[in-house]
Amino acid sequence: MLTNPLLLGGIAFEVAFTAALVYVPALQDLFGTASLPLDIVVLIATFPVLVWGADELQRARRRSHR
């Protein structure tokens, strides 16, 4: 999971940029965004974990069938 530093850097940039667009007041005015409630952020944060877990399970299944 940590073997591709460019991918990790890209993900970090994407998260930081999106957070800035959503939570920095000057950028909120410029782009017409609004802060998300905490319960929505927590809900959304579970999806990448679920997708990553499903992908890892699929890879493990494929490895075990070889």
MMTF fields as JSON, N, C-alpha, C and O atoms, coordinates in Angstrom:
{
  "mmtfVersion": "1.0.0",
  "mmtfProducer": "UNKNOWN",
  "numBonds": 263,
  "numAtoms": 264,
  "numGroups": 66,
  "numChains": 1,
  "numModels": 1,
  "chainsPerModel": [1],
  "groupsPerChain": [66],
  "chainIdList": ["A"],
  "bondAtomList": [4, 2, 8, 6, 12, 10, 16, 14, 20, 18, 24, 22, 28, 26, 32, 30, 36, 34, 40, 38, 44, 42, 48, 46, 52, 50, 56, 54, 60, 58, 64, 62, 68, 66, 72, 70, 76, 74, 80, 78, 84, 82, 88, 86, 92, 90, 96, 94, 100, 98, 104, 102, 108, 106, 112, 110, 116, 114, 120, 118, 124, 122, 128, 126, 132, 130, 136, 134, 140, 138, 144, 142, 148, 146, 152, 150, 156, 154, 160, 158, 164, 162, 168, 166, 172, 170, 176, 174, 180, 178, 184, 182, 188, 186, 192, 190, 196, 194, 200, 198, 204, 202, 208, 206, 212, 210, 216, 214, 220, 218, 224, 222, 228, 226, 232, 230, 236, 234, 240, 238, 244, 242, 248, 246, 252, 250, 256, 254, 260, 258],
  "bondOrderList": [1, 1, 1, 1, 1, 1, 1, 1, 1, 1, 1, 1, 1, 1, 1, 1, 1, 1, 1, 1, 1, 1, 1, 1, 1, 1, 1, 1, 1, 1, 1, 1, 1, 1, 1, 1, 1, 1, 1, 1, 1, 1, 1, 1, 1, 1, 1, 1, 1, 1, 1, 1, 1, 1, 1, 1, 1, 1, 1, 1, 1, 1, 1, 1, 1],
  "groupList": [{"groupName": "MET", "atomNameList": ["N", "CA", "C", "O"], "elementList": ["N", "C", "C", "O"], "formalChargeList": [0, 0, 0, 0], "bondAtomList": [1, 0, 2, 1, 3, 2], "bondOrderList": [1, 1, 2], "singleLetterCode": "M", "chemCompType": "L-PEPTIDE LINKING"}, {"groupName": "LEU", "atomNameList": ["N", "CA", "C", "O"], "elementList": ["N", "C", "C", "O"], "formalChargeList": [0, 0, 0, 0], "bondAtomList": [1, 0, 2, 1, 3, 2], "bondOrderList": [1, 1, 2], "singleLetterCode": "L", "chemCompType": "L-PEPTIDE LINKING"}, {"groupName": "THR", "atomNameList": ["N", "CA", "C", "O"], "elementList": ["N", "C", "C", "O"], "formalChargeList": [0, 0, 0, 0], "bondAtomList": [1, 0, 2, 1, 3, 2], "bondOrderList": [1, 1, 2], "singleLetterCode": "T", "chemCompType": "L-PEPTIDE LINKING"}, {"groupName": "ASN", "atomNameList": ["N", "CA", "C", "O"], "elementList": ["N", "C", "C", "O"], "formalChargeList": [0, 0, 0, 0], "bondAtomList": [1, 0, 2, 1, 3, 2], "bondOrderList": [1, 1, 2], "singleLetterCode": "N", "chemCompType": "L-PEPTIDE LINKING"}, {"groupName": "PRO", "atomNameList": ["N", "CA", "C", "O"], "elementList": ["N", "C", "C", "O"], "formalChargeList": [0, 0, 0, 0], "bondAtomList": [1, 0, 2, 1, 3, 2], "bondOrderList": [1, 1, 2], "singleLetterCode": "P", "chemCompType": "L-PEPTIDE LINKING"}, {"groupName": "GLY", "atomNameList": ["N", "CA", "C", "O"], "elementList": ["N", "C", "C", "O"], "formalChargeList": [0, 0, 0, 0], "bondAtomList": [1, 0, 2, 1, 3, 2], "bondOrderList": [1, 1, 2], "singleLetterCode": "G", "chemCompType": "PEPTIDE LINKING"}, {"groupName": "ILE", "atomNameList": ["N", "CA", "C", "O"], "elementList": ["N", "C", "C", "O"], "formalChargeList": [0, 0, 0, 0], "bondAtomList": [1, 0, 2, 1, 3, 2], "bondOrderList": [1, 1, 2], "singleLetterCode": "I", "chemCompType": "L-PEPTIDE LINKING"}, {"groupName": "ALA", "atomNameList": ["N", "CA", "C", "O"], "elementList": ["N", "C", "C", "O"], "formalChargeList": [0, 0, 0, 0], "bondAtomList": [1, 0, 2, 1, 3, 2], "bondOrderList": [1, 1, 2], "singleLetterCode": "A", "chemCompType": "L-PEPTIDE LINKING"}, {"groupName": "PHE", "atomNameList": ["N", "CA", "C", "O"], "elementList": ["N", "C", "C", "O"], "formalChargeList": [0, 0, 0, 0], "bondAtomList": [1, 0, 2, 1, 3, 2], "bondOrderList": [1, 1, 2], "singleLetterCode": "F", "chemCompType": "L-PEPTIDE LINKING"}, {"groupName": "GLU", "atomNameList": ["N", "CA", "C", "O"], "elementList": ["N", "C", "C", "O"], "formalChargeList": [0, 0, 0, 0], "bondAtomList": [1, 0, 2, 1, 3, 2], "bondOrderList": [1, 1, 2], "singleLetterCode": "E", "chemCompType": "L-PEPTIDE LINKING"}, {"groupName": "VAL", "atomNameList": ["N", "CA", "C", "O"], "elementList": ["N", "C", "C", "O"], "formalChargeList": [0, 0, 0, 0], "bondAtomList": [1, 0, 2, 1, 3, 2], "bondOrderList": [1, 1, 2], "singleLetterCode": "V", "chemCompType": "L-PEPTIDE LINKING"}, {"groupName": "TYR", "atomNameList": ["N", "CA", "C", "O"], "elementList": ["N", "C", "C", "O"], "formalChargeList": [0, 0, 0, 0], "bondAtomList": [1, 0, 2, 1, 3, 2], "bondOrderList": [1, 1, 2], "singleLetterCode": "Y", "chemCompType": "L-PEPTIDE LINKING"}, {"groupName": "GLN", "atomNameList": ["N", "CA", "C", "O"], "elementList": ["N", "C", "C", "O"], "formalChargeList": [0, 0, 0, 0], "bondAtomList": [1, 0, 2, 1, 3, 2], "bondOrderList": [1, 1, 2], "singleLetterCode": "Q", "chemCompType": "L-PEPTIDE LINKING"}, {"groupName": "ASP", "atomNameList": ["N", "CA", "C", "O"], "elementList": ["N", "C", "C", "O"], "formalChargeList": [0, 0, 0, 0], "bondAtomList": [1, 0, 2, 1, 3, 2], "bondOrderList": [1, 1, 2], "singleLetterCode": "D", "chemCompType": "L-PEPTIDE LINKING"}, {"groupName": "SER", "atomNameList": ["N", "CA", "C", "O"], "elementList": ["N", "C", "C", "O"], "formalChargeList": [0, 0, 0, 0], "bondAtomList": [1, 0, 2, 1, 3, 2], "bondOrderList": [1, 1, 2], "singleLetterCode": "S", "chemCompType": "L-PEPTIDE LINKING"}, {"groupName": "TRP", "atomNameList": ["N", "CA", "C", "O"], "elementList": ["N", "C", "C", "O"], "formalChargeList": [0, 0, 0, 0], "bondAtomList": [1, 0, 2, 1, 3, 2], "bondOrderList": [1, 1, 2], "singleLetterCode": "W", "chemCompType": "L-PEPTIDE LINKING"}, {"groupName": "ARG", "atomNameList": ["N", "CA", "C", "O"], "elementList": ["N", "C", "C", "O"], "formalChargeList": [0, 0, 0, 0], "bondAtomList": [1, 0, 2, 1, 3, 2], "bondOrderList": [1, 1, 2], "singleLetterCode": "R", "chemCompType": "L-PEPTIDE LINKING"}, {"groupName": "HIS", "atomNameList": ["N", "CA", "C", "O"], "elementList": ["N", "C", "C", "O"], "formalChargeList": [0, 0, 0, 0], "bondAtomList": [1, 0, 2, 1, 3, 2], "bondOrderList": [1, 1, 2], "singleLetterCode": "H", "chemCompType": "L-PEPTIDE LINKING"}],
  "groupTypeList": [0, 1, 2, 3, 4, 1, 1, 1, 5, 5, 6, 7, 8, 9, 10, 7, 8, 2, 7, 7, 1, 10, 11, 10, 4, 7, 1, 12, 13, 1, 8, 5, 2, 7, 14, 1, 4, 1, 13, 6, 10, 10, 1, 6, 7, 2, 8, 4, 10, 1, 10, 15, 5, 7, 13, 9, 1, 12, 16, 7, 16, 16, 16, 14, 17, 16],
  "groupIdList": [1, 2, 3, 4, 5, 6, 7, 8, 9, 10, 11, 12, 13, 14, 15, 16, 17, 18, 19, 20, 21, 22, 23, 24, 25, 26, 27, 28, 29, 30, 31, 32, 33, 34, 35, 36, 37, 38, 39, 40, 41, 42, 43, 44, 45, 46, 47, 48, 49, 50, 51, 52, 53, 54, 55, 56, 57, 58, 59, 60, 61, 62, 63, 64, 65, 66],
  "secStructList": [7, 7, 1, 7, 2, 2, 2, 2, 2, 2, 2, 2, 2, 2, 2, 2, 2, 2, 2, 2, 2, 2, 2, 7, 2, 2, 2, 2, 2, 2, 2, 6, 7, 7, 7, 7, 7, 2, 2, 2, 2, 2, 2, 2, 2, 2, 2, 2, 2, 2, 2, 2, 2, 2, 2, 2, 2, 2, 2, 2, 2, 2, 2, 2, 2, 7],
  "xCoordList": [0.818, 0.0, 0.87, 0.458, 2.052, 2.905, 4.084, 5.086, 3.98, 5.117, 5.166, 6.156, 4.146, 4.123, 4.041, 2.945, 5.198, 5.186, 4.493, 3.905, 4.551, 3.858, 2.342, 1.652, 1.834, 0.41, -0.005, -1.028, 0.779, 0.469, 0.505, -0.344, 1.474, 1.544, 0.347, -0.19, -0.071, -1.244, -2.509, -3.345, -2.649, -3.825, -3.804, -4.835, -2.638, -2.528, -2.876, -3.587, -2.372, -2.693, -4.186, -4.786, -4.779, -6.212, -7.054, -7.998, -6.725, -7.474, -7.295, -8.264, -6.063, -5.8, -6.485, -7.061, -6.427, -7.051, -8.566, -9.184, -9.162, -10.609, -11.019, -12.017, -10.256, -10.56, -10.473, -11.295, -9.472, -9.346, -10.547, -11.084, -10.971, -12.129, -13.397, -14.25, -13.511, -14.743, -14.704, -15.747, -13.536, -13.494, -12.823, -12.985, -12.074, -11.451, -12.486, -12.961, -12.836, -13.915, -13.736, -14.702, -12.529, -12.323, -12.595, -13.177, -12.177, -12.418, -13.887, -14.414, -14.552, -15.982, -16.741, -17.625, -16.397, -17.061, -16.754, -17.643, -15.511, -15.088, -15.738, -16.172, -15.808, -16.32, -17.755, -18.32, -18.356, -19.743, -19.922, -20.919, -18.955, -19.068, -19.492, -19.511, -19.83, -20.203, -19.605, -19.395, -19.335, -18.776, -19.759, -20.972, -19.213, -20.04, -20.192, -19.256, -21.356, -21.504, -20.604, -20.294, -20.19, -19.259, -19.802, -19.04, -21.1, -21.647, -21.533, -21.335, -21.653, -21.502, -20.041, -19.755, -19.123, -17.695, -17.322, -16.587, -17.814, -17.521, -18.096, -17.437, -19.305, -19.924, -19.111, -18.832, -18.739, -17.976, -16.594, -16.084, -15.991, -14.646, -14.617, -13.55, -15.756, -15.768, -15.674, -15.211, -16.093, -16.136, -14.769, -14.647, -13.731, -12.428, -11.918, -11.297, -12.179, -11.755, -12.494, -11.894, -13.781, -14.561, -14.085, -13.954, -13.829, -13.366, -11.986, -11.744, -11.075, -9.743, -9.828, -9.146, -10.659, -10.813, -11.364, -10.889, -12.36, -12.93, -11.886, -11.817, -11.083, -10.033, -8.989, -8.537, -8.606, -7.621, -8.179, -7.446, -9.446, -10.057, -10.059, -9.778, -10.378, -10.383, -8.973, -8.806, -7.975, -6.589, -6.165, -5.511, -6.539, -6.189, -6.858, -6.248, -8.104, -8.805, -8.126, -7.97, -7.718, -7.029, -5.692, -5.324, -4.961, -3.671, -3.855, -3.031, -4.918, -5.114, -5.546, -5.349, -6.126, -6.553, -5.435, -5.613, -4.3, -3.18, -2.376, -1.401],
  "yCoordList": [-1.19, 0.0, 1.266, 2.302, 1.181, 2.359, 2.312, 2.993, 1.526, 1.344, 2.35, 2.382, 3.164, 4.118, 5.542, 6.045, 6.199, 7.527, 8.583, 9.521, 8.453, 9.419, 9.322, 10.341, 8.114, 7.926, 8.49, 9.166, 8.215, 8.736, 10.268, 10.903, 10.85, 12.31, 12.885, 13.921, 12.215, 12.669, 12.6, 13.502, 11.534, 11.393, 12.465, 13.073, 12.705, 13.733, 15.113, 15.888, 15.415, 16.7, 16.821, 17.863, 15.763, 15.783, 16.018, 16.808, 15.352, 15.527, 16.945, 17.576, 17.443, 18.794, 19.856, 20.805, 19.705, 20.669, 20.676, 21.739, 19.491, 19.404, 20.0, 20.716, 19.71, 20.279, 21.803, 22.494, 22.319, 23.775, 24.373, 25.393, 23.753, 24.273, 24.271, 25.147, 23.294, 23.146, 23.952, 24.432, 24.114, 24.694, 26.054, 26.698, 26.529, 27.854, 28.888, 28.843, 29.827, 30.776, 31.537, 31.697, 32.004, 32.749, 31.856, 32.307, 30.595, 29.677, 29.253, 28.987, 29.188, 28.895, 29.959, 29.639, 31.22, 32.307, 32.247, 32.44, 31.982, 31.961, 30.822, 31.018, 29.638, 28.462, 28.103, 27.176, 28.818, 28.547, 27.229, 26.534, 26.884, 25.644, 25.953, 27.113, 24.915, 25.058, 23.899, 22.813, 24.138, 23.094, 21.953, 22.157, 20.743, 19.562, 19.28, 19.5, 18.797, 18.393, 17.196, 16.403, 17.076, 16.023, 14.631, 13.752, 14.407, 13.063, 12.674, 11.498, 13.62, 13.34, 13.036, 12.135, 13.783, 13.544, 12.141, 11.433, 11.736, 10.401, 9.333, 8.329, 9.536, 8.583, 8.452, 7.341, 9.565, 9.56, 8.936, 8.266, 9.147, 8.617, 7.093, 6.501, 6.448, 4.989, 4.361, 3.227, 5.052, 4.467, 4.071, 2.967, 4.911, 4.456, 3.209, 2.343, 3.122, 1.947, 0.702, -0.364, 0.838, -0.298, -0.745, -1.942, 0.21, -0.128, -0.776, -1.771, -0.226, -0.794, -2.211, -3.116, -2.4, -3.724, -4.74, -5.875, -4.346, -5.257, -5.62, -6.768, -4.653, -4.917, -5.867, -6.777, -5.67, -6.559, -7.976, -8.945, -8.111, -9.44, -10.138, -11.333, -9.381, -9.951, -10.395, -11.467, -9.592, -9.955, -11.209, -12.092, -11.282, -12.456, -13.711, -14.779, -13.584, -14.726, -15.189, -16.388, -14.221, -14.582, -15.258, -16.211, -14.77, -15.375, -16.804, -17.677, -17.035, -18.361, -19.389, -20.587, -18.95, -19.862, -20.231, -21.115, -19.578, -19.875, -21.024, -21.4],
  "zCoordList": [0.0, 0.0, 0.0, -0.522, 0.577, 0.676, -0.284, -0.065, -1.332, -2.232, -3.373, -4.105, -3.553, -4.658, -4.1, -3.855, -3.897, -3.293, -4.159, -3.62, -5.478, -6.332, -6.163, -6.12, -6.071, -5.857, -4.498, -4.392, -3.471, -2.138, -2.12, -1.493, -2.798, -2.89, -3.627, -3.235, -4.691, -5.443, -4.61, -4.66, -3.85, -2.981, -1.903, -1.614, -1.303, -0.262, -0.827, -0.187, -2.025, -2.645, -2.912, -2.649, -3.431, -3.747, -2.495, -2.522, -1.424, -0.175, 0.367, 0.789, 0.357, 0.864, 0.006, 0.539, -1.299, -2.207, -2.03, -1.976, -1.94, -1.756, -0.416, -0.335, 0.637, 1.952, 1.917, 2.519, 1.209, 1.1, 0.372, 0.803, -0.718, -1.453, -0.603, -0.746, 0.269, 1.048, 2.348, 2.792, 2.968, 4.307, 4.436, 5.473, 3.437, 3.517, 3.067, 1.932, 3.967, 3.648, 2.325, 1.58, 2.024, 0.772, -0.439, -1.427, -0.363, -1.473, -1.527, -2.608, -0.368, -0.349, -1.13, -1.925, -0.905, -1.625, -3.122, -3.952, -3.456, -4.856, -5.636, -6.771, -5.039, -5.744, -5.381, -5.963, -4.431, -4.059, -3.324, -3.519, -2.477, -1.709, -0.282, 0.131, 0.466, 1.871, 2.652, 2.111, 3.919, 4.775, 4.929, 4.986, 4.996, 5.191, 6.681, 7.45, 7.096, 8.499, 8.799, 7.91, 10.055, 10.453, 10.162, 9.76, 10.356, 10.113, 8.643, 8.337, 7.74, 6.313, 5.983, 5.194, 6.584, 6.357, 6.832, 6.144, 7.986, 8.509, 7.585, 7.316, 7.103, 6.186, 4.901, 4.451, 4.322, 3.074, 3.278, 2.38, 4.438, 4.707, 4.747, 4.59, 4.951, 4.99, 3.599, 3.474, 2.577, 1.241, 0.683, 0.152, 0.774, 0.266, 0.983, 0.367, 2.278, 3.037, 2.545, 2.4, 2.292, 1.792, 0.408, 0.151, -0.472, -1.822, -1.757, -2.439, -0.947, -0.81, -0.241, -0.721, 0.774, 1.369, 0.386, 0.334, -0.395, -1.396, -2.448, -2.888, -2.848, -3.828, -3.26, -3.955, -2.022, -1.399, -1.253, -1.452, -0.915, -0.834, -2.189, -2.285, -3.229, -4.575, -4.978, -5.56, -4.675, -4.995, -4.228, -4.784, -2.954, -2.144, -2.697, -2.73, -3.127, -3.711, -4.987, -5.219, -5.824, -7.061, -6.782, -7.469, -5.774, -5.433, -4.907, -5.178, -4.167, -3.583, -4.632, -4.427, -5.739, -6.791, -7.756, -8.594, -7.655, -8.561, -8.094, -8.743]
}
